[in-house]
């Protein structure tokens, strides 16, 4: 619910806030107006409060007793002028305190800088005054204290501090001849971190493949982590990224996901001061992920099943790039090739069968023709239709067709005197008409 245009805060009774909340990080970068409920401090389970970049007014709420709170950002609001809160000295779990442009007035307590997990303090652009005392023994994890554009006139540990300190645009830096490093803005350092190789020489991979930290050429799954409330200010601390790497690998292993290795690289801060990290996840046992593997990895990161160390990273989002190298696509190609091969073989067999059938048909027709010729040769009148001009008329030159009545007439009613012999179908008679000699086969 961040980066929207919500414009009002509704105050509820304390009884409605006794929930096991972990964070309030839903309303930064909106246009919220009104006061923060005074009962916010009663939600003692809160660990992250992120209400920056709104139009909130009224007094800064009392957060005394919020012993689990490790990240607080109320920056860039329109609070009424407020003295330095007393709870600045009591939130011992605090790792990050960001309250620039919050109209704070007064002198900072030295106890604030002694919290054992404190890493980052940004109270710039307020009205903090007096002498700065970061105590003789500040937190060993303290990296940066940004107090630029305030009214600080002195610094007690001026000669013996080791933390990153910014006091630009304070009276202490407006004295003539001041050369202290805290009176200059620090030079921005570019982070070139990348997960180290596992004690080997990187292999040479093809144009589409990437070498993993375990020296395997593969197509990694790629995305961007955006950590919205990191407790540290620097982006060059390799130890923190190595720790995140180990936590991720342990998570993937326990979740039985097909991950061989992963690489974190290119840490940077975006315009909203989120820590952005590039993540490459490499498949196990093959150069590509299948769809099931990708779904498992994406689901684990997008729904925040993976829980990083709260003391360093807190909440995050993950934006994945489109993955185009699924191994089951290759299987599909193989199946397609197998299917095509089957079609070709089937077509060839079918063609051969068709040729055999055609040849068999031609042979049958040829044999039929031979049989018909044999019949015509042996029985020239077998297919002779005397009533039609067509039909199997014997190919005898000079042959003529006679009707039964004509045969009766010309043989004198088939008299015995006209018989000249017998055949396979009966007696054979002879008759005469003009110059024609007539043979008749009579069935008896």
C-alpha positions in Angstrom: 0.0 0.0 0.0 3.0 2.3 -0.3 3.3 4.7 -3.2 -0.4 5.5 -3.4 -2.5 8.5 -2.6 -4.1 7.7 0.8 -4.9 11.0 2.5 -6.2 10.3 6.0 -5.2 8.5 9.1 -8.0 7.2 11.3 -7.3 6.9 15.1 -8.5 3.7 16.8 -8.7 2.8 20.5 -5.8 1.1 22.1 -7.7 -2.2 22.4 -7.9 -2.5 18.6 -4.1 -2.4 18.3 -3.2 -5.3 20.5 -2.3 -7.6 17.6 0.8 -9.5 16.8 1.9 -6.9 14.2 5.4 -7.3 12.9 5.7 -4.1 10.8 3.9 -1.0 9.6 5.4 -0.4 6.3 2.3 0.0 4.2 1.9 3.7 4.0 5.1 5.4 3.0 5.2 7.6 -0.1 1.5 8.6 0.1 -0.3 11.8 1.0 -1.4 10.8 4.5 -2.6 13.7 6.7 -3.6 13.8 10.3 -1.8 12.6 13.4 -0.2 9.2 14.2 -2.4 7.6 16.8 -0.9 8.0 20.3 -1.6 4.3 21.0 0.9 3.2 18.4 3.5 2.7 21.2 1.2 0.1 22.8 1.8 -2.3 19.9 5.0 -3.7 21.5 5.4 -6.5 18.9 6.3 -4.0 16.2 9.7 -4.4 14.7 9.5 -2.1 11.7 7.7 1.3 11.4 7.9 3.0 8.0 5.7 6.0 7.6 8.0 8.3 5.7 7.2 10.8 2.9 3.7 11.7 3.9 1.9 14.9 5.2 1.5 13.7 8.8 1.1 16.4 11.5 0.8 16.7 15.2 3.4 15.5 17.8 5.7 12.6 17.3 4.1 9.6 19.1 5.6 8.1 22.3 7.2 4.8 21.4 8.5 4.0 24.9 8.3 0.2 25.6 8.6 -0.9 22.0 11.5 -3.1 22.8 11.4 -5.1 19.6 11.5 -2.1 17.3 14.6 -2.3 15.1 13.8 0.0 12.1 12.0 3.4 12.4 11.5 5.8 9.6 9.2 8.8 10.1 11.1 11.1 7.7 9.7 13.8 5.5 6.5 14.7 7.3 5.0 17.9 8.8 5.2 17.1 12.5 4.9 19.9 15.0 8.1 21.1 16.6 9.1 18.4 19.1 11.9 18.0 21.7 14.2 15.1 21.3 12.0 12.2 22.5 13.1 10.5 25.7 12.5 7.1 24.1 15.6 7.8 22.0 17.6 6.3 24.9 15.4 3.2 25.5 15.0 1.4 22.1 17.9 -1.0 22.5 16.9 -3.3 19.6 17.2 -0.3 17.2 19.4 -0.8 14.1 18.2 2.1 12.0 16.7 5.4 13.0 15.6 7.8 10.2 13.8 11.0 11.1 15.1 13.7 8.7 12.8 16.7 8.2 10.7 15.9 11.3 11.2 19.2 13.1 13.2 17.8 16.0 14.7 20.3 18.5 17.3 19.8 21.3 20.4 17.9 22.1 20.9 14.2 21.3 21.5 11.8 24.3 24.8 9.9 24.2 22.9 6.7 25.1 21.4 6.6 21.6 24.7 5.7 20.0 25.4 2.9 22.4 22.7 0.5 21.4 24.5 -2.7 20.5 22.8 -3.3 17.1 22.7 0.3 16.0 24.1 0.8 12.4 22.5 3.8 10.8 21.2 7.2 12.2 19.8 9.9 9.9 18.5 12.9 11.7 19.5 15.5 9.1 17.6 18.7 8.4 16.2 19.3 11.8 17.0 21.7 14.7 19.2 19.5 16.7 21.6 21.8 18.7 24.2 21.8 21.4 27.2 19.6 21.7 27.3 16.2 20.0 28.3 13.3 22.2 28.5 9.8 20.6 29.8 8.3 23.8 33.3 6.9 24.3 32.0 3.4 23.4 29.5 3.6 20.5 28.0 0.6 18.9 30.6 -1.5 17.1 28.2 -1.9 14.2 27.6 1.9 13.9 28.4 2.9 10.3 26.9 6.3 9.6 25.5 9.2 11.6 24.1 11.9 9.3 23.3 15.1 11.1 23.8 17.6 8.2 21.9 20.9 8.3 21.3 21.1 12.0 22.6 23.5 14.7 25.3 21.5 16.3 28.1 23.7 17.6 30.6 21.1 19.1 31.7 17.5 18.9 33.2 15.9 22.0 34.9 13.0 20.3 36.3 15.3 17.6 39.8 13.8 17.7 38.9 10.1 18.3 35.9 8.9 16.3 35.9 6.1 13.8 32.4 6.1 12.5 31.1 7.7 9.3 29.9 11.2 10.4 28.3 14.0 8.5 28.0 17.5 10.1 27.9 19.6 6.9 25.9 22.8 7.3 26.2 22.9 11.1 27.8 25.8 13.0 30.7 23.6 13.9 31.7 23.4 10.2 31.2 27.1 9.6 34.2 28.1 11.7 37.2 29.4 9.8 40.0 27.0 9.0 37.9 23.9 9.7 39.3 20.8 7.9 37.5 18.0 9.7 36.3 15.2 7.4 32.8 15.4 8.9 32.5 18.8 7.4 32.6 17.4 3.8 30.1 15.1 2.2 31.6 11.6 1.8 32.6 10.4 -1.6 30.1 8.0 -3.0 31.7 4.6 -3.5 30.6 2.2 -6.2 29.8 -1.3 -5.0 31.4 -4.0 -7.1 30.3 -7.0 -5.0 29.6 -10.3 -6.6 29.4 -13.7 -5.0 32.9 -15.2 -5.1 33.9 -18.3 -7.1 34.4 -21.5 -5.2 38.2 -21.7 -5.4 38.4 -22.5 -9.2 38.9 -20.8 -12.5 35.6 -19.8 -14.2 34.8 -22.0 -17.2 34.3 -20.6 -20.7 30.6 -20.8 -21.6 28.6 -20.3 -24.8 27.0 -17.0 -25.7 23.7 -17.8 -24.0 25.1 -19.6 -20.9 26.4 -18.1 -17.7 29.1 -19.6 -15.4 27.8 -20.4 -11.9 29.9 -20.0 -8.8 30.3 -23.8 -8.9 31.7 -23.6 -12.4 28.7 -25.0 -14.3 27.5 -23.3 -17.5 23.7 -22.8 -17.3 20.8 -20.5 -17.9 20.2 -18.8 -14.5 16.9 -17.5 -13.3 17.4 -13.8 -12.7 15.6 -11.1 -10.6 16.0 -8.1 -8.4 15.7 -8.0 -4.6 14.5 -4.7 -3.2 15.1 -4.6 0.5 12.9 -1.8 1.9 14.3 -1.4 5.3 17.9 -2.5 5.5 19.6 -1.6 8.8 23.0 -0.8 7.2 23.8 2.3 5.2 26.9 1.1 3.2 26.6 -1.0 0.1 30.2 -2.2 0.2 30.0 -4.6 3.2 30.7 -8.0 1.6 30.1 -9.9 4.9 26.4 -8.9 4.8 25.9 -10.2 1.3 27.8 -13.4 2.0 25.5 -14.0 5.0 22.4 -13.4 2.8 23.9 -15.9 0.2 24.3 -18.6 2.8 20.7 -18.0 4.1 19.3 -18.3 0.6 21.2 -21.5 -0.2 20.1 -23.1 3.1 16.5 -22.1 2.4 16.5 -23.6 -1.1 18.1 -26.8 0.2 15.5 -27.2 3.0 12.7 -26.5 0.5 14.0 -29.2 -1.8 14.2 -26.8 -4.8 16.5 -27.8 -7.8 19.1 -25.1 -7.1 22.8 -25.8 -7.5 24.1 -22.3 -6.6 23.3 -18.6 -6.7 25.0 -15.3 -7.2 24.3 -11.9 -5.6 25.8 -8.8 -7.3 25.5 -5.1 -8.1 24.2 -3.8 -4.7 22.9 -0.2 -4.9 20.5 2.2 -3.4 17.5 3.4 -5.5 15.8 6.8 -5.2 13.7 5.6 -2.3 16.8 4.4 -0.5 15.9 0.8 -0.9 18.8 -1.7 -1.2 18.6 -3.3 -4.7 20.5 -6.6 -5.3 20.7 -8.7 -8.5 20.1 -12.4 -7.9 21.0 -15.2 -10.3 19.8 -18.7 -9.4 21.4 -21.7 -11.2 19.7 -25.0 -11.8 20.9 -28.3 -10.4 21.9 -31.2 -12.6 21.1 -29.6 -16.0 21.7 -26.3 -17.8 18.1 -25.2 -17.6 15.2 -25.1 -15.1 12.0 -26.8 -15.9 8.7 -25.1 -15.2 8.2 -26.8 -11.9 11.5 -25.7 -10.6 10.9 -22.1 -11.7 7.5 -22.0 -10.1 8.9 -23.2 -6.8 11.7 -20.6 -6.7 9.4 -17.7 -7.8 6.7 -18.7 -5.3 9.2 -18.9 -2.4 10.6 -15.4 -3.2 7.4 -13.6 -4.2 5.3 -14.7 -1.2 8.3 -14.1 1.1 8.6 -17.7 2.3 12.3 -16.9 2.5 13.0 -14.8 5.7 16.3 -13.0 5.7 17.9 -11.9 8.9 15.7 -9.1 10.3 18.7 -7.4 11.9 20.1 -6.6 8.5 17.5 -6.8 5.7 13.9 -6.8 7.0 11.1 -6.8 4.4 11.7 -7.1 0.7 10.1 -7.5 -2.7 11.4 -9.6 -5.6 10.9 -8.7 -9.3 11.7 -11.6 -11.6 12.8 -11.5 -15.2 11.1 -13.6 -17.8 12.7 -17.1 -18.1 12.9 -18.4 -21.7 15.1 -21.5 -21.3 12.8 -24.2 -19.8 14.2 -27.7 -20.2 10.8 -29.1 -20.9 10.7 -27.0 -24.0 13.7 -29.0 -25.3 11.9 -32.2 -24.3 8.9 -30.9 -26.4 11.3 -30.4 -29.3 12.6 -33.9 -28.9 9.0 -35.2 -28.7 8.2 -33.2 -31.8 11.2 -34.6 -33.6 10.2 -38.2 -32.5 6.7 -37.6 -33.7 7.9 -36.2 -37.0 10.1 -39.3 -37.4 7.2 -41.5 -36.7 5.1 -39.7 -39.3 7.8 -40.1 -41.9 8.3 -43.8 -41.2 4.5 -44.3 -41.2 4.2 -42.5 -44.5 7.0 -44.5 -46.0 5.4 -47.8 -44.9 2.0 -46.6 -46.1 3.5 -45.7 -49.4 5.2 -49.1 -49.8 1.9 -50.8 -49.0 0.1 -48.7 -51.6 2.7 -49.5 -54.2 2.3 -53.2 -53.4 -1.5 -52.9 -53.7 -1.2 -51.1 -57.0 1.2 -53.8 -58.3 -1.1 -56.5 -57.0 -4.1 -54.8 -58.7 -2.2 -54.5 -62.0 -1.2 -58.2 -61.8 -4.8 -59.2 -61.1 -6.1 -57.2 -64.0 -3.4 -58.7 -66.2 -4.3 -62.2 -65.1 -8.0 -61.5 -65.7 -7.2 -60.3 -69.2 -5.2 -63.5 -69.8 -8.2 -65.6 -68.5 -10.6 -63.7 -70.7 -8.4 -64.2 -73.8 -8.1 -67.9 -73.0 -11.9 -68.1 -72.7 -12.4 -66.3 -76.0 -9.8 -68.5 -77.6 -11.4 -71.8 -76.4 -15.1 -70.6 -76.4 -15.4 -67.8 -78.9 -19.2 -67.6 -78.5 -19.3 -67.7 -74.7 -19.9 -64.0 -74.2 -21.7 -63.3 -77.5 -24.9 -61.3 -77.0 -26.9 -61.6 -80.1 -29.3 -58.9 -79.1 -26.7 -56.2 -78.7 -24.1 -54.7 -81.0 -21.7 -54.6 -78.0 -20.5 -57.4 -75.8 -17.9 -60.0 -76.1 -18.4 -60.8 -79.8 -15.8 -63.3 -81.0 -13.3 -61.7 -83.2 -14.1 -64.0 -86.3 -13.9 -62.5 -89.7 -17.1 -63.0 -91.7 -19.2 -64.3 -88.7 -22.8 -63.4 -88.6 -25.4 -63.5 -85.9 -28.7 -65.5 -86.5 -31.9 -65.6 -84.5 -33.4 -68.8 -83.2 -36.2 -68.7 -85.7 -33.7 -68.2 -88.5 -31.7 -71.2 -87.3 -34.9 -73.3 -87.1 -35.8 -72.3 -90.7 -32.4 -73.0 -92.2 -32.0 -76.4 -90.5 -35.5 -77.5 -91.4 -36.6 -77.4 -87.8 -33.4 -79.0 -86.7 -34.1 -82.2 -88.7 -31.9 -85.2 -88.3 -30.9 -84.9 -91.9 -29.1 -81.6 -91.0 -27.1 -83.1 -88.1 -23.4 -83.5 -88.8 -22.2 -84.5 -85.4 -22.2 -83.8 -81.7 -20.2 -81.4 -79.4 -19.8 -80.6 -75.7 -23.1 -78.9 -75.5 -25.2 -81.1 -77.9 -25.9 -82.0 -81.5 -24.4 -79.9 -84.4 -26.6 -79.2 -87.4 -25.9 -77.5 -90.7 -28.1 -75.2 -92.6 -27.8 -73.1 -95.7 -28.9 -69.6 -96.6 -27.5 -68.2 -99.7 -23.8 -68.6 -99.5 -23.5 -68.8 -95.7 -22.7 -72.0 -93.9 -24.4 -72.0 -90.5 -23.2 -74.1 -87.5 -25.6 -74.4 -84.6 -24.8 -75.9 -81.2 -27.9 -77.4 -79.9 -28.2 -78.4 -76.2 -30.2 -81.7 -75.9 
